[in-house]
Amino acid sequence: MASVPADQIDASFAAVSDLAARSNTVLERLRDNAQAARANDRREPTFPIGKAAELIGRTTQAIREAERDGRLPEPPRTENGRRVGYTLAQLNDMRGLFGTRPWRAPDDPCAVIAVQNFKGGVGKSTVSVHLAQYLAIQGYRVALIDCDSQGSATTLFGYVPDLDLTEDDTLYPFLRHDDISSLDYALRKTHFDQLELIPANLRLFQSEYELAGRMARGQSTLLNRLAEGIQSIADRFDVIVIDPPPALGAISLSVLRAANALVVPVPPTVMDFSSTAAFLSMLEETMAQLHEMGFPTGLSFLRFVASKVDEGKSMQKEMLNLMRSLYGHSIVRTPLKDSAEIDNATARLMSVYELEGPLTSRSVRERCLTYLDGVNSEVEIDIRMTWPSHATRLRQEGHA
């Protein structure tokens, strides 16, 4: 192989360095613009009294009576006397008062859900973030762990990972140092009440090499490290959502060991379906290998989500029908259709759930929320079915 001239190497390095610096400048500007736009607007979601009543499982009259007799504080009002929407924290106070918190019982297992596919671009981070936020809106205690060094999920919470965060803010120290006993140091509050985030940045990629090297030297117990970390915080949460990297590496193996449920986003295209078929074959082999190494994996449920769906394309419609026929009850009934509302929210480093109004049109936003709520509500039922304490309520609701 011919050697590369030194001046060419220097020029290439300088070009890459310049492009990286320019890109980071743009990202910093996007971050600053997003933060400035939020300075005058509430980032946390708010809900009118009708929606609040629906979410907490009581009537609007019950809320008003509790406010009149002092059991709940009256919400602030505008100059015209109209109620300002309730925050999620206020909804959770109502749930506490009325006894409608949906939490699991202490003996129920914490649901640890990996949103996984070994192919990038399938909507993995979009599904992870919206699932975590949906569950928080429903009143659950949720943690989202971003294990992907690209930090897409972290970005949707308003961070530019490699500008706003250091490696000490991520999983990296825990995976690197055996003397750290808990992931508590990395958890940070978000603008959604009862939703906490362990963020990621590019430095996390380094842990892939370090973990692989240490495992090659016989330290296979490292595959259990993330599971140990999750166990250290599990008593504080009902659900832990994990956004892994889109590749079969040391961190993905650790995620599979730690998870007790799997959600697989699959766009209905031939290439994505083919990639998912390969993912399932690798998953089968990986689970078998982990079992042989003394790290058995058990999934309480495995669900496929048809993501980025455009039913206006005939081939996608055919593939969606094929996937439904093939996966049966394992595929979520509601497709997560491609939506400009998601794209526009993402461009603002936000999710659809935190927007107070449409970025496109009211009809587009409502359709988008219908798809998101449909997908997430099915996964919510799957979660609750793993909790014995919810069995009676599920039967009453007609789900069991």
GUDO-799397 format. One record per residue: residue in three letters; x, y, z of N, C-alpha, C in turn. Coordinates in steps of 0.05 Angstrom, whole numbers, plus 5000, padded with zeros to 4 digits. Layout:
% residues N
ALAXYZXYZXYZ;...
This chain:
% residues 400
MET501749765000500050005000501850255000;ALA501250444982502850684980502550855004;SER504850975013504651155036503551425028;VAL502151555048500951815043502952025051;PRO503352215033505352435039504552585064;ALA506552675079506152815104504453065100;ASP505053215078503553465074500553415069;GLN500053185056497253105051495753035077;ILE497252895094496052825120495453075136;ASP497353265136496953515151494553675140;ALA494353675113492253825100489553695107;SER489453425106486953285112486053335141;PHE488053325159487353365187486353655191;ALA487653845178486854125181483954165170;ALA483354035148480754055136478553945154;VAL479053705165477153585183476853755208;SER479053855219478954025243477254275238;ASP477654395214476254635207473254575205;LEU472554355192469654285188468354225215;ALA469854085233468754025259468254275275;ALA470154465273469754725288467354875277;ARG467054885250464855025239462154895247;SER462154625247459654485254458954545283;ASN460954535301460354585329459454875333;THR460455065317459455345319456555365312;VAL455755215291452955215283451155085305;LEU452154865316450654725337450354905361;GLU452455055368452255235391450255455385;ARG450155555361448155755354445355645355;LEU444955395345442355275347441455235376;ARG443355155392442755115421441955375434;ASP443555595428442955855439440255965430;ASN439655925404437156015393434755865406;ALA435155605410433055445422432555535451;GLN434755585466434555665493433255945495;ALA433956125477432856395476429856385471;ALA429056205452426256185445424656075469;ARG425955915486424555805509424455985532;ALA426156195532426356375555423656505560;ASN422056555539419456685543417156495543;ASP417656245538415556035537416155825557;ARG414055695567414355475586415255225570;ARG417455115578418354875565416754635574;GLU415954635600414554405610411654405599;PRO410554175594407854165583405854265603;THR403754395593401454475610398854375598;PHE396854345616394354215607391954375617;PRO389954415599387454535608385954355627;ILE384054455642382754295663381454045652;GLY380354055628379053815617381053595612;LYS383353665601385453465596386653365622;ALA386953555641388053475667386253275681;ALA383553315680381653125691381952855678;GLU382152855652382452595637384952455646;LEU387152595648389752475655389852365683;ILE388552505702388652405730386452225737;GLY384452185719382351995725380152095743;ARG379752365743377552485758376052685741;THR373952795751372352985736373353265740;THR372653445722373353725726372053835752;GLN369653735758368253825782369753745807;ALA370953505807372453415830374953595834;ILE376153675812378453855814377654125826;ARG375454235815374554505824373754495854;GLU372454285862371654255890374054245908;ALA376054095900378554065916379954335918;GLU379754495897380954765897379354955916;ARG376754935915375055105931375455055961;ASP375654795968375854735997378754726007;GLY380654805989383454835998385154585997;ARG384054365988385754125985387754155962;LEU387054315943388854375920389054675918;PRO391454785911391655075907390255145880;GLU389055375880387855465855390055535835;PRO389655465810391755535790391755835784;PRO393955945776394056235769392156285745;ARG391356535744389556615722390756845706;THR389756875682390557105665389157355674;GLU389857575662388557835669385557825663;ASN384757655644381957625637380457425655;GLY381957315675380657125693380656835684;ARG381956785661382056505651384256345665;ARG383656095670385555925683388055885665;VAL390355895677392855815663392955505665;GLY394055385644394155085644395654975668;TYR394954735676396254595698398954485689;THR400954495706403454365699403354065706;LEU405253915696405353635702405753585731;ALA407353755744407753725773405153765788;GLN403453955779400853995792399053755787;LEU399153635763397653395758398453165777;ASN401053145781401952935799401152985828;ASP400953235836399853295863396953215864;MET395453265843392653175842392452865845;ARG394152735830394152435831394752345860;GLY396552485873397052415901394652455919;LEU393252675915390852745931388652545926;PHE388152485900385852305893386552005893;GLY389051945898389851665899389851525872;THR390651675851390551565824393351545811;ARG395351545828398051505816398251225804;PRO399451195780399550935768401950775775;TRP403450855795405950725802405650425806;ARG407850285801407949995807408149955837;ALA407449725846407849655875410749585879;PRO411749615903414649565908415449285900;ASP413649085900414348815892414248775862;ASP413148955847413048935818415749005807;PRO416548875785419148935773419249205759;CYS421449345761421749585746421949505716;ALA420449635699420549575670423049715658;VAL424849555647427249655635427049605605;ILE426449805589425749775561427949885543;ALA429149715527431149795507429649845481;VAL430050085470428950145443431250105424;GLN431249865411433649775398433149685369;ASN435049745352435349635326438249695318;PHE439549505305442349545298442749715274;LYS440649825262440850005239440150285248;GLY441750475239441150755246438950865228;GLY437851095236435851225220433051105221;VAL432450935240429850805241427950955260;GLY428851165273427151315292427451225320;LYS429751095327430150985353429951195375;SER431451415372431551625392428851765394;THR427551805371424851935371422951765387;VAL422951505383421151325398421951335428;SER424551315434425451315462424451565477;VAL424951795466424352045480421352075483;HIS419852035462416952065464415651865482;LEU416651615482415651415501416151505529;ALA418551585535419251675563417551905571;GLN417152105554415552335561412652275563;TYR411652095546408852015548408251885575;LEU410051705583409651565608409751755632;ALA411551955630411652155651409052315653;ILE407952385630405352525629403152355641;GLN403252095638401251925650401651885680;GLY403851985691404251985720406351785730;TYR407751645712409751455720412351595727;ARG413951465743416651555749418551425729;VAL419951585713421351485689424251585689;ALA426051415680428751495674429351425645;LEU430651595631431651545604434651545604;ILE435851315596438751295595439651295566;ASP441051505559442151525532444851385531;CYS444951165517447451005515448851045488;ASP447751215471448751255444450551505444;SER453051465436455051685437454251915419;GLN452451865399451552085383449752275398;GLY448552185420447052355438444452465427;SER443152325409440752435396438552485417;ALA438152285435436052325455436752555474;THR439352575481440252795498439653065484;THR440153075458439753325443436753405444;LEU434953215444432153285444431253395471;PHE432953375491432453505517433753775519;GLY434753875496435754145496438754185499;TYR440253955500443153975503444553945476;VAL446854085473448654005452450853845466;PRO450753575463452253395481455153465485;ASP456653525464459453565466460253855473;LEU458254025476458754295485457754345514;ASP455554215520454254255546455054055567;LEU456153825559456553605577459453505576;THR460453395598463053265598462652965601;GLU464752815599464452525602463552445629;ASP464052615649463252555677460252575681;ASP458852695661455952715663454552475651;THR456052285640454852065625455351805639;LEU454751585625455251315636458251255638;TYR459851405624462651335620464151275646;PRO463951455667465451385692464551125704;PHE461951075703460850825716461950575701;LEU461950585675462850355659465950325662;ARG467250535668470250535669471250455696;HIS469950545717471050515744469250325760;ASP470350105769468849905784468150005812;ASP469450215822468950305849466550485852;ILE465350565829462850725830460550525832;SER458950555853456950355860454150415849;SER453650665841450950745833451050945810;LEU448850935794448551125772447351385781;ASP446851415807445451655817446951915809;TYR449551905807451152145801450452255774;ALA449552095755449152175727446252265722;LEU444452195740441652275736441252575738;ARG439752695720439152975722436153015716;LYS435053205731432153275728431753385700;THR429453345689428653465663426353655668;HIS425353785646423153965648420453815650;PHE420553545650418153385654418353275683;ASP416353345699416253245727416452935727;GLN418052835745418452545749419852405726;LEU421152555708422752445686425652535689;GLU427452345693430252405696431852295672;LEU434152415667435752345643438552285651;ILE439752075640442652035640443552095612;PRO444952315608445552395580447952255569;ALA448552305544450852185530452252395513;ASN454752355508456152515488458252345474;LEU459752465457461552305440463652155455;ARG464352255479466352115495465551835503;LEU462951785503461951515510462851305490;PHE463451395466464451215445467051085454;GLN468651225469471251125478470850875496;SER468650865510468150645528467650385513;GLU466750405488466450165471469150015469;TYR471250165462473950045459474949945486;GLU474550105507475650025533474249775543;LEU471549765540470149525549470849285533;ALA471049315506471849085489474548985496;GLY476449175501479149095509479348945535;ARG477849045554477848915581476448645580;MET474348625564473048365561474748165546;ALA476348255527478148085513480347975532;ARG480848115553482848025573481547855595;GLY479047775590477747585609475847715628;GLN475347975627473548105646470648115635;SER469647875630466947855618464747955636;THR465347975662463248075681462448365675;LEU464048505659463348785651460748795636;LEU459948575624457348565610455048605629;ASN455548555654453448585675453548855688;ARG455449025680455949275694453549465692;LEU452349495668450049675664447649565680;ALA447249305680445049185695445349255725;GLU447849245735448349315763447649615768;GLY448449785748447850065751444850125752;ILE443349985734440450025733439149925759;GLN440249705769439149595794439549795817;SER441649955815442250135837440350375839;ILE438850425817436950645817434050555812;ALA433650295808431050185799428850235819;ASP429450255845427350285864426050565863;ARG427250745849426251025847424451065823;PHE424350855805422850895780420950665775;ASP418950725759417150515749418150405723;VAL419250575706420150505680422850635674;ILE424650475663427250585654427450525624;VAL427650735608427850705579430750745571;ILE431850555554434550575546434650615516;ASP436350815508436750865479439650785473;PRO440050535462442750425457443850525431;PRO446450475426447650545400446550355379;PRO446450445353445350275332447550085321;ALA448749925338450849735329451049525351;LEU452149295343452549075362455349105373;GLY455649255395458149295408457949225438;ALA459949295453460049235481457749365496;ILE457049605490454849745504452149625497;SER451749555471449249435463448949165477;LEU451049015479450948755494450148805523;SER451249005535450649075562447649155565;VAL446649295545443849385545442049135544;LEU442748955526441048715523441048555549;ARG443248545563443448405589441648555610;ALA441648815609440248975629437248985625;ALA436348975600433549025593431848775599;ASN429248835606427348615609425048645589;ALA425348835570423348865549424749005526;LEU423748965502424949065478422849185459;VAL423349435450421649565430423449615406;VAL422549515382424249525358422849695337;PRO423849935332422750105310423649995283;VAL421749975264422249865238420750025217;PRO422050195201420750325179419950115158;PRO417550135146416649925127417849955099;THR420449915098421849915072423349645070;VAL424049575046425349315042428049315056;MET429549535054432249545066432049525097;ASP430149675108429849675138428849405148;PHE426949285133425949025141428148815140;SER429748825119432048645116434048675139;SER434548925146436348985168435248885194;THR432648905198431348815223431448505224;ALA431048375202431348085201434147995210;ALA436148145200438848085209439248145239;PHE437948355248438148435276436948205294;LEU434748095285433447875301435247635302;SER436547565280438447345279440747395298;MET441847635297444047705315443147705344;LEU440647795349439547805376439347525387;GLU438447335370438247055379440946945387;GLU442946995370445646895376446747035401;THR446247285403447347435426446147345452;MET443547295452442247205476443246925484;ALA443746765465444846495470447646515482;GLN449346695470452046735480452146845508;LEU450347035513450247155540449446945560;HIS447546765552446746555570449046365576;GLU450646295556452946125560455046255579;MET455246515578457146655594456146695623;GLY453746605629452646635655451046885659;PHE450247025637448647265638446047235622;PRO444247075633441747015618440047275614;THR438747295592436947515586434047415585;GLY432347565596429447495595427847735588;LEU426147705568424447925558421547875566;SER420348065580417548035587415848095563;PHE416848265544415448305519417348405498;LEU416748355473418248445450416148565430;ARG416448815424414448955407415849095384;PHE414649075360415649215337413849465333;VAL415149685326413749935319414350005291;ALA412250025274412650115246413050415248;SER415550505242416350785245416750915218;LYS416551185219417051345194415351245171;VAL412851185177411051065157409951285138;ASP410051235112408751405092406951225075;GLU404451205083402551025070401751125042;GLY402651365035402251455008404051314988;LYS406051174998407851024981406850734981;SER406150634957404950364955406750144966;MET409350174962411149964972411149955002;GLN411050185015411050195044408450075054;LYS406250125040403750005049403849705047;GLU405049595026405349305023407049195045;MET409349335050411149235071409849245099;LEU408249445103406849465129404849235133;ASN403449165112401648935113403148675117;LEU405448655104407148415108408048395137;MET409048615148409948615176407748545195;ARG405348645190403148585208402448285206;SER402548175182401947895179404147715192;LEU406647805189408847655200409147665230;TYR408947905241409447945270406947915287;GLY404547925274402047885289401748075312;HIS401147965336400748125360403248255370;SER405548185359408048305368408448585357;ILE406948655336407248925324405149105336;VAL405949345343404049545354402049615332;ARG399549615339397449655319397649935305;THR398250135321398450405310401150455296;PRO401150535271403650595258404550875266;LEU407150915269408251175275408951315249;LYS407051465239407351575212409251805212;ASP410551835189412452065184410852325187;SER411952515202410452755207412252995207;ALA411453205193412953455194412953575222;GLU411053515238410953625266413353515282;ILE414053265278416353145292418853275281;ASP419153305255421553425243421853705253;ASN419753865253419954145261420654175291;ALA419453995308420154005336423053935341;THR423953725327426753635329428653855322;ALA428054005301429754235293430054435314;ARG428154445333428254635356429354495381;LEU430454255378431554105400429354045420;MET426953985410424653935427423153685418;SER421253595434419453375426416653495420;VAL414953335408412253415402410753465428;TYR411253295449409753315473410153575489;GLU412353705484412853955500411954205484;LEU410954175460409954405445407154485455;GLU406754735459404154825468402254865445;GLY403254895421401554935397402954815373;PRO401454795351402554665327404754835314;LEU406754695303408854825287408054815258;THR406254645251405354615223402454725222;SER400554545226397754625228396454455250;ARG394154545259392854405281392154115273;SER391354075248390553805239393053625238;VAL395253725228397753565227398653495255;ARG398553685273399453635301397653425314;GLU395053455310393153265323393552985312;ARG394052955286394552695274397152575286;CYS399152745288401752655299401452555328;LEU399952715344399552625372397852375374;THR396052335355394452085354396251845349;TYR398151875331400051655326401851605350;LEU403051815361404851785383403351665408;ASP401051775414399451665437398651375432;GLY397951315407397051045401399350845405;VAL401750905396404050725399404650705429;ASN404950935442405850935470403850805489;SER401250845484399250725501399350425500;GLU399950305477400150015475402549915490;VAL404750055489407049975504406550005534;GLU405050215541404350255570402750015580;ILE400849915564399349675573401149435576;ASP403049405557405049175559406549195585;ILE407349445593408849485618407049405641;ARG404649505642402849455665402249155668;MET402249015645401648725646403948565660;THR406248695663408448565678408248615708;TRP406348775716406048845745403648715757;PRO404048515774401748385787399748575800;SER400848795811399048975826397049115807;HIS397549115781395749245762393749045749;ALA393848795757392248585743389248645746;THR388348725770385448775773384549015756;ARG386149235757385349465741385449405711;LEU387349245702387449185674384949025665;ARG384048835683381648685677379148875676;GLN379049055694376849255694376849425669;GLU379249475659379449645634379149475609;GLY378949215612378549045589381148965574;HIS383448985588386048925575387048645583;ALA385848515602386948255611384748055614;
